[in-house]
Amino acid sequence: MKSPVMISLILFIGISMGYFTNEILHTGTELPSQFSEIIPAVLAQTPTQKESPADRIKMEQILVFDDKVVLNVKEAQWSQFTDTHSMEPLISSTANAIQLVPKSPGEIKLGDIISYESEFAEGIFIHRVIEIGKDQQGWYATVKGDNNPSTDPGKIRFSQIKRVVVAIIY
């Protein structure tokens, strides 16, 4: 018989990789009783779908050679990040990014990570677009740091957006 630690490890790996179904779990494997309630609850959970950034760099623009990688992207700009922790674990102060300057509000999509100037604080902020709308003043986006508990204050107007992240390099 396998030890409880070994069974726990197997179950953790199997559940996290999506290998187990109720049929597999009930065929020939003797599981400790504490798992009989946990496993169906874990399997019944559906991950929350979140918007991903728009796909701006196509596969044919990524050239991989033995001695270098070339991103064939016009007007790209390079960025570094400060250590605010607002976009961790995706972006930390040791990451680098390639960004593009958007030409119109239609280029900004839900899930995009944008650099913008806030009306409420000094500096450039890099956060994710979680809502896009229109009001009496026109187009706006609502943004939030992935690691922040709430959205950034105010509506972000297109004139405040400086760049859109198209690649993060670690």
LODONU-693304 format. One line per 4 residues: for each residue z, y, x of N, C-alpha, C. Coordinates in pm, whole numbers. Example, Ala and Ser with C-alpha at 12.3 -4.5 7.8 and 13.67 -1.06 7.14 Angstrom:
residues 2
780 -569 1319 780 -450 1230 780 -330 1320 | 708 -225 1285 714 -106 1367 787 3 1290
***
This chain:
residues 170
0 -118 85 0 0 0 0 124 89 | -74 225 47 -82 349 124 45 429 101 | 82 507 202 200 590 191 174 707 97 | 280 765 35 261 881 -53 193 999 17
220 1016 147 157 1126 221 7 1101 231 | -32 977 262 -172 943 273 -243 960 138 | -181 914 31 -241 929 -102 -253 1077 -137 | -151 1157 -104 -157 1300 -131 -274 1364 -59
-293 1328 68 -402 1384 147 -536 1341 88 | -550 1216 54 -675 1167 -4 -705 1240 -135 | -602 1255 -219 -621 1323 -346 -658 1469 -326 | -590 1536 -233 -618 1677 -207 -764 1694 -163
-807 1612 -68 -944 1622 -19 -1042 1587 -130 | -1014 1480 -202 -1104 1437 -310 -1114 1538 -421 | -1003 1593 -464 -1006 1691 -572 -1075 1818 -526 | -1044 1864 -406 -1104 1988 -359 -1253 1973 -335
-1299 1853 -305 -1442 1830 -283 -1510 1785 -412 | -1435 1765 -519 -1494 1728 -646 -1534 1582 -656 | -1475 1493 -576 -1515 1353 -576 -1455 1271 -689 | -1339 1309 -739 -1270 1224 -834 -1304 1260 -977
-1316 1159 -1058 -1323 1175 -1202 -1215 1086 -1258 | -1185 1098 -1384 -1082 1014 -1444 -1116 866 -1430 | -1244 828 -1439 -1282 689 -1427 -1251 636 -1287 | -1284 712 -1184 -1259 668 -1046 -1109 659 -1020
-1035 755 -1071 -891 756 -1045 -820 638 -1108 | -874 583 -1215 -807 475 -1285 -865 338 -1253 | -937 327 -1143 -993 197 -1107 -936 150 -975 | -834 71 -982 -785 0 -866 -695 76 -770
-676 205 -786 -589 278 -696 -456 302 -766 | -351 256 -702 -217 275 -759 -165 411 -713 | -147 501 -808 -103 636 -774 41 656 -816 | 114 733 -738 251 766 -778 249 840 -912
353 826 -990 357 880 -1126 340 1032 -1131 | 386 1105 -1027 374 1251 -1032 228 1297 -1033 | 136 1213 -987 -4 1251 -985 -72 1231 -1121 | -17 1147 -1207 -82 1118 -1335 -90 1241 -1425
0 1337 -1409 -6 1461 -1488 -81 1571 -1415 | -73 1573 -1284 -134 1681 -1205 -285 1669 -1202 | -336 1548 -1178 -479 1531 -1157 -562 1574 -1278 | -531 1529 -1401 -611 1577 -1515 -605 1729 -1530
-491 1790 -1502 -479 1936 -1514 -566 2005 -1411 | -570 1953 -1289 -653 2013 -1184 -801 1994 -1217 | -837 1874 -1261 -977 1846 -1292 -1027 1928 -1411 | -938 1966 -1502 -977 2042 -1621 -998 2190 -1591
-955 2237 -1475 -968 2380 -1444 -1112 2413 -1408 | -1159 2524 -1460 -1291 2573 -1428 -1275 2697 -1342 | -1339 2699 -1225 -1328 2819 -1141 -1381 2941 -1214 | -1321 3056 -1188 -1367 3181 -1247 -1494 3225 -1174
-1600 3246 -1250 -1725 3290 -1189 -1717 3438 -1157 | -1757 3473 -1037 -1762 3613 -995 -1904 3644 -952 | -1941 3768 -965 -2076 3809 -925 -2088 3811 -773 | -2199 3762 -723 -2231 3767 -581 -2319 3887 -554
-2317 3936 -431 -2407 4047 -398 -2553 4009 -420 | -2636 4110 -445 -2780 4087 -461 -2838 4032 -331 | -2939 3948 -344 -3006 3888 -229 -3111 3985 -178 | -3079 4057 -72 -3170 4159 -22 -3246 4115 103
-3199 4013 171 -3268 3963 290 -3323 3825 256 | -3453 3813 255 -3519 3687 221 -3523 3596 343 | -3538 3467 318 -3535 3368 425 -3640 3399 534 | -3756 3443 494 -3862 3471 593 -3831 3592 681
-3728 3671 645 -3686 3785 728 -3583 3744 833 | -3535 3622 828 -3435 3573 923 -3505 3483 1023 | -3516 3531 1146 -3586 3458 1251 -3485 3407 1353 | -3478 3277 1370 -3382 3216 1461 -3458 3157 1580
-3424 3205 1698 -3484 3158 1822 -3375 3094 1907 | -3413 3029 2016 -3314 2966 2104 -3221 3069 2167 | -3271 3189 2194 -3191 3288 2266 -3146 3408 2181 | -3185 3412 2052 -3145 3526 1969 -3175 3498 1822
-3117 3581 1738 -3145 3581 1595 -3194 3721 1560 | -3302 3728 1485 -3359 3857 1445 -3357 3865 1294 | -3296 3973 1244 -3304 4004 1102 -3411 4111 1089 | -3521 4077 1029 -3633 4170 1015 -3610 4257 892
-3523 4357 910 -3481 4445 800 -3504 4589 844 | -3585 4661 768 -3615 4800 802 -3499 4891 764 | -3477 4993 847 -3377 5098 823 -3234 5044 811 | -3205 4935 880 -3070 4878 878 -2974 4965 959
-2849 4965 916 -2743 5037 987 -2629 4940 1014 | -2560 4962 1125 -2452 4875 1168 -2319 4942 1134 | -2219 4862 1095 -2087 4915 1060 -1976 4827 1112 | -1864 4890 1140 -1739 4821 1170 -1640 4859 1061
-1525 4790 1058 -1428 4812 952 -1291 4848 1009 | -1215 4924 933 -1077 4952 971 -988 4844 910 | -867 4836 958 -776 4728 920 -694 4766 796 | -761 4773 680 -690 4808 557 -649 4686 476
-709 4571 505 -682 4443 437 -737 4438 295 | -804 4543 247 -847 4547 107 -958 4447 73 | -1037 4406 171 -1146 4312 144 -1124 4175 209 | -1003 4152 258 -974 4021 317 -968 3915 209
-1006 3795 238 -1042 3742 369 -1190 3759 405 | -1271 3814 315 -1414 3828 342 -1442 3920 460 | -1377 4036 462 -1401 4135 567 -1268 4173 631 | -1264 4166 763 -1147 4211 838 -1193 4312 942
-1099 4365 1015 -1132 4468 1114 -1215 4413 1231 | -1221 4282 1246 -1300 4224 1356 -1443 4191 1314 | -1476 4209 1187 -1611 4181 1139 -1703 4300 1165 | -1831 4272 1163 -1935 4373 1170 -2024 4356 1049
-2095 4460 1011 -2183 4449 895 -2315 4517 922 | -2416 4468 853 -2545 4533 848 -2555 4591 707 | -2592 4719 697 -2600 4785 568 -2734 4857 554 | -2772 4877 428 -2892 4952 395 -2853 5070 307
-2932 5176 315 -2910 5293 229 -2990 5270 101 | -2922 5265 -14 -2996 5246 -139 -3070 5374 -179 | -3184 5357 -242 -3265 5473 -279 -3248 5513 -425 | -3196 5421 -508 -3177 5454 -650 -3063 5371 -707
-3004 5415 -818 -2896 5340 -881 -2938 5198 -921 | -3066 5179 -952 -3115 5047 -991 -3102 4943 -881 | -3086 4987 -757 -3070 4893 -646 -2927 4839 -637 | -2832 4903 -702 -2692 4860 -696 -2669 4756 -805
-2617 4640 -767 -2595 4529 -860 -2448 4491 -864 | -2405 4430 -974 -2270 4375 -981 -2250 4278 -866 | -2136 4283 -802 -2105 4196 -689 -2140 4256 -555 | -2223 4360 -552 -2258 4423 -425 -2133 4484 -360
-2134 4487 -229 -2028 4555 -153 -2090 4685 -103 | -2030 4796 -144 -2087 4927 -111 -1990 5007 -24 | -2048 5099 52 -1972 5201 124 -1987 5329 45 | -1874 5393 15 -1883 5516 -64 -1776 5615 -24
-1802 5740 -57 -1703 5848 -37 -1627 5866 -167 | -1496 5864 -158 -1411 5881 -276 -1384 6028 -301 | -1364 6064 -426 -1321 6200 -461 -1170 6215 -444 | -1100 6102 -425 -954 6102 -426 -890 6081 -289
-970 6049 -188 -914 6025 -54 -1022 6051 50 | -978 6075 171 -1069 6101 283 -1128 5969 335 | -1248 5975 387 -1309 5861 454 -1407 5785 367 | -1461 5681 427 -1557 5594 360 -1485 5465 322
-1503 5421 198 -1441 5298 148 -1550 5193 130 | -1515 5069 157 -1609 4958 140 -1545 4859 45 | -1594 4861 -82 -1539 4774 -185 -1651 4716 -271 | -1615 4619 -353 -1712 4546 -435 -1733 4613 -572
-1858 4617 -616 -1893 4669 -748 -1856 4564 -852 | -1768 4602 -947 -1727 4506 -1049 -1773 4547 -1190 | -1826 4669 -1200 -1877 4715 -1331 -1980 4824 -1306 | -2083 4824 -1385 -2185 4930 -1381 -2202 4980 -1524
-2210 5112 -1539 -2225 5168 -1673 -2291 5305 -1671 | -2302 5362 -1790 -2354 5499 -1805 -2262 5571 -1901 | -2241 5699 -1871 -2164 5786 -1961 -2235 5920 -1970 | -2165 6022 -2018 -2226 6154 -2034 -2280 6211 -1904
-2219 6171 -1790 -2263 6221 -1659 -2367 6131 -1594 | -2400 6021 -1657 -2503 5931 -1603 -2446 5802 -1548 | -2519 5746 -1452 -2487 5616 -1393 -2354 5622 -1319 | -2278 5512 -1326 -2156 5499 -1245 -2126 5353 -1217
-2044 5332 -1116 -1994 5198 -1083 -1843 5205 -1074 | -1779 5096 -1111 -1636 5078 -1088 -1626 4978 -974 | -1539 5007 -876 -1528 4921 -759 -1383 4880 -735 | -1369 4773 -657 -1236 4720 -628 -1241 4644 -497
-1139 4660 -415 -1125 4576 -297 -1089 4435 -343 | -1152 4334 -286 -1126 4195 -327 -979 4159 -321 | -907 4218 -228 -766 4185 -206 -672 4286 -272 | -726 4382 -345 -644 4484 -411 -610 4441 -553
-493 4479 -603 -454 4438 -738 -524 4515 -849 | -579 4633 -820 -642 4712 -926 -768 4780 -873 | -845 4834 -966 -970 4901 -929 -941 5033 -858 | -1041 5082 -788 -1031 5213 -724 -1030 5321 -832
-966 5433 -805 -960 5539 -907 -1097 5604 -929 | -1122 5638 -1051 -1243 5713 -1084 -1369 5629 -1091 | -1472 5691 -1141 -1604 5629 -1148 -1682 5673 -1024 | -1750 5578 -963 -1828 5607 -842 -1970 5640 -886
-2014 5760 -856 -2149 5805 -890 -2243 5768 -776 | -2372 5755 -809 -2469 5715 -707 -2468 5809 -587 | -2446 5937 -609 -2444 6034 -499 -2332 6007 -399 | -2229 5933 -439 -2117 5901 -350 -2146 5778 -263
-2243 5696 -305 -2272 5571 -234 -2355 5600 -110 | -2307 5553 3 -2375 5575 130 -2459 5455 171 | -2408 5333 150 -2477 5213 196 -2437 5093 110 | -2516 4985 124 -2489 4857 62 -2486 4751 172
-2382 4670 176 -2371 4565 277 -2472 4454 245 | -2551 4414 346 -2648 4305 329 -2615 4186 418 | -2527 4205 516 -2487 4095 604 -2351 4127 665 | -2269 4024 674 -2140 4036 743 -2143 3940 859
-2111 3990 977 -2118 3911 1099 -1978 3897 1157 | -1937 3775 1181 -1801 3748 1235 -1810 3714 1382
***
